[in-house]
Each structure stands twice: as C-alpha cells, then as structure tokens.
Amino acid sequence: MTTTANHPTIVLVAGHWLGAWAWDDVLAHLGADRARAVALTLPGLDRADPERASRTLDEQAAAILDTIAQQGDRPVVLVAHSGANAPVSLVLDRHPELVARVVWVDSGPVADGSAFAPGFPDELDELPLPAFAELGEQASLDGLSAADLERFRARAVPQPAPVLRQPVALRNEARHGVPTTLVCCSIPGEQLRELVRAGHPMFAELAKLDGFDLVELPTGHWPMWSRAADLAEVVLAEASRTADDA
C-alpha cells in the first residue's frame, strides 16, 4: 500500500551542457508531485562557478549523493538523461542501496573503464555546445522547436574537460541489482534489446543487469522539451510503482 511516507523523491539529472533549468517543463507537469522532485545542476555546469571548468566526475557523483542524503529516509528515484550516465553510474556503484530505482532517459549505465572523450585535446579545458548541424549528427533533435533550440543555445554551459576525459571506475556488482527503467526515445526499445543481445559495447552494462523495464517515448534525444508532459507522466508512473514496491 502506498503511503505518504514511502513516496519517493524524484531526483532529476540532465546531460551535457544542461543544468536544473532543463527540467522546468517536466516539473511544470508534475502538479502536486512537484514538491517531491529535485532537479540538479551538476558541478561544472553552473555558469556562476569560477572553478567550473576544473570540476570532475567524482565531484558530480558526490553532489548527487549529497542530494540523496538530504532526503533522509525517503526512497529516491534517480532520473538520468544522456551524459548524466557517467556520474549516475558512479553513484550506483558507490551506494546502490540509496537508489530505489534508476530511470535512464535516452541513456543507460556506462561500463567500467569507459570515458566519454578520452582523447579530448589537452589544450582545451571545456567543450561548448556544438553547432546544431553538428550536434544533430550525434543525437536526434526531433521534436525540438525553434524556441527550444534558442533556449538550449542561450542557456547551455560548456562541458568541463575533466568530466569528458575521466574513465569511470566501477567495482561494486550490487549496482546491477538496482531496479532499472529505460525510457527509449531516439532508439526504439526493440532495437535497443537487439543491440544488447548482439553485445554492442555501448550497451554492455545493460546485459549485466538483473533485469530492466522499457518504456517507449518516441521523440528526439531531449524529451524534457519535445515531450515534457509525457515524460513527466512516465517519471510519475515509475515513482508510483517504486512506492508500491516499498
């Protein structure tokens, strides 16, 4: 039976170049449940931080863990979009017992030893948001309006180089037992399952999980803007299911 006491806190972590503001449209659709949702700006993505370009994955993971600790005994549903997968994978490795469910939004857990851009040039200390023509070759922009793109460009913060270069070190097999939901946006669910079965290196960690659920939400790589209301509904449904299981 679901009670107020076991309603989980929803912790929202966006991907590269994004802060807590990226979840504004989703939060607006959470209604009364907005009070139990927390959107994070990770270290390195706060424009006002003079040291932001030197922030690391370890600092990002620590910030997520600090937020979880602030929730007291309330269970946490951790929602990770895109490039937030690296620090969230570290969190799951270091303290899997603190996460009641992880919801990957067009994303998924990373493998031990992986880095987003290990060869990122030494002379650069950050990666600005690329031109949209270039970005669209790497991730789907489907569903984004001109206003969405304008906001993205105006508010994006360059990604710190240490976050891009740092390999993720994972040691705790218990991370594979954290209940997991994949929200499939730019890659259909059946295609994702086939990639897992085929042993594709980008999806190697999924094959190690005790299991995972799939939710289809067809759109581009930034569903918090292109399908904000639908994504909010998915997040609430996963949080409600987590509460029922508590």
N, C-alpha and C positions, 0 to 999 in steps of 0.2 A: 504494500500500500504506500502511495506517495504522500509524504508529509512535507510541511514547510521546512523542517529540519534537514531533510535529505535532498532538497532541491539543490542541484549542483550550481556552482558558479561557472559561468562561461568565460573563458579567457581567450581572447582573440589576438592572434599574432599574424601580421601581414608580412609579405615577402619583400624582396629587394626594392629599395628606394622609397618605401612606404612607412608611415607612422600610424599612430592610433586613428588619425583622421580618415584613413582609408576605409574604416568600418562604419562611418557615420550613417550611410544609407541603410546598412543592415541593422544598426542599433535603432534607427527610427522605426523599423518594422517589428521590433521585439515587444512593443507595447509595455505592459506592466512588467514583463520579464527583463526589461532593460536594466532594472535595478540590480539584477544579479549577473550582469555582464561587465567585463573589464576589457577594454582594448588597450594594447600596449604599443608604445614607441620604444623599440629596442635601442640599447646603447649604439651609438654610431649613426643613428637616423634622426637625431634631434638637431635641427639646424642651429639652435642656440648653444650647443655644446662646443666649446673651443677645442676640445680634445677628440672630437667625434671621429676624425679620420684615423685615429690610432686604436679605436675600440676593437675588441676581439670577440670571437665566438664564445669563449669562456665567459666574458662579461655579459654577453647576450643571454646565455643559458642561466647565469646567476640572477639576472634581472627577472627572468620568467619564474625561477624558483622562489625569489623573494615575493613575487606577486602571489604565487600559490600559498606560501606561508602566511600571508596576510589574510587568507580566507579561513583561518582557524581549522575547525573540524569539518567544515563543509566540503563535500566532494567537488572535484574540479573536472570539467570537460575542457580539454585544451584543443583549440581550433587553430590549425596551422595552414597558412596559404603559401604556396610556391616556395621561394627561397628561405622561408622560415623553417624549412625542414631540417636544416643543419643544427641550429640551436635547440630546436624541439627534440631532435633525435638525441642530443646530449642530455637533455632533461630526462627523457625516458630511460636512458642508460644509467644515469646517476641516482634517480629517485623514482623508479616506476611505481612504487607504492603510493605516490602522491597524486597520480593521474587516474581518475575513474574511467575515462575514455579519451582517446585522441581522435579528432576528426581532421583528416587531411583534405584540404580544398585544392583540387587540381595539383596535387603534390603527393608526397609519400616519404617514408623514412629513408635516410641515406645509409650507406654501408660503411663499415669500419674502414678507415684509411682514405675515404673519398674527400675531395675538396672541390669546390665549385669551379675555381680557376687557378689551379696550382702554378700555371705559368704566367700569371698576371705580372706584367713588367715591373721590375724592381724600382724603376724610376718614377712610377706612378703611385700615389697614395690613396686614390679613390677612383670609382667608376661612376661617372654621371649617367643619367638616363639617356640611352641612345636615341637617335632619331627614330621616329615611329616606323619608317620604312624598314630600317634595320631590325628594330625590336619585333616587328610583325613577322619577320623570317624565323625568329626564335620561339615565339609564343603567339597564340592566336589573339587578335584584337577584336574578334567577332563580338557584336553586341554593344560596343562602346560608341557613344555619341560624340559629336564634336565637342560638346560641353565636358564630357568625361575626359577626353584626351586633353583638353585645355587645363582642366583641374590637375590631371596627372602631371603635366609638364610644369605647371606653376608651383606645385607643392612637393614634387619629388626631391629627395635629398640623395646626393651621391653615396654609393655603397662603399664603406671603408675597405681598403685593400687587405688588411689582415683577415677580415671575415671571408674574403674570396680565396685567399691562399691557404688558410689553415686546414690541414687534414683533420677529419673528425675521428677521435679515438673512442671506440666503443668496446666495453668489456663485459657488461652485465647481461647475461642471456635472459634475465627476467623481463627485459624490455619487450621481448617477443610475446609476452602474455598479456600486455595491456590491451583491453578491448579497443578495437580499431574500426573506424568507418572511413571509406574513401569516397569523396564526392567527385564524381567523374564529369568534367566539363569539356575540355578540349580533346580528351581522349575517351571514346566510348568504353563502357565497362567491359564488354566482351573482348574488345581489342586489348585492354589492359590485362585481362586474365590470360589471354594468349601470350602476351609478352612475358608474363610471369612464368607460364608453363614452358616457354622457349628458353628461359634462363637469361633474358636480356639483362645486362649488367646494371642498367638504371633501375631495375625492379627486383634486384637480387634479394634485398632485405624483406620484401613482401613475401617471398617464398619461405622465409624462416618464421613468419608469424604463426601463432597458434590458430589464427583464423582472422578474417576480416569481412566486413559488410560493404556492399557497394550501393551508392545512391547515384542515379543518373540525373545530371543537371546540365543538359547540352547548352553550351554557350562558349565564349572565349575564356581566356586564362584569368580574367579579372571579374568573376561573377559577383563580387561585392558591389559592383556598379552595374553590370549588364543585367543581372537578375537578383537584385538585392532582396526583394520581398520573398522570392522563392528560396534563396539561401538562408534567410532568417528562419523560414519555416522548417528547413532541414535541420538547422542547428537546434532549434527548439525541440524538434521531434527526437533528436539524439540525446539531448539533455533530459527530456522526459523519460525516455527509455532507460537511461542511466539511473535516474531517481527510482524508477520502479524496481530496478535490479538491486538497489542498495539495501 
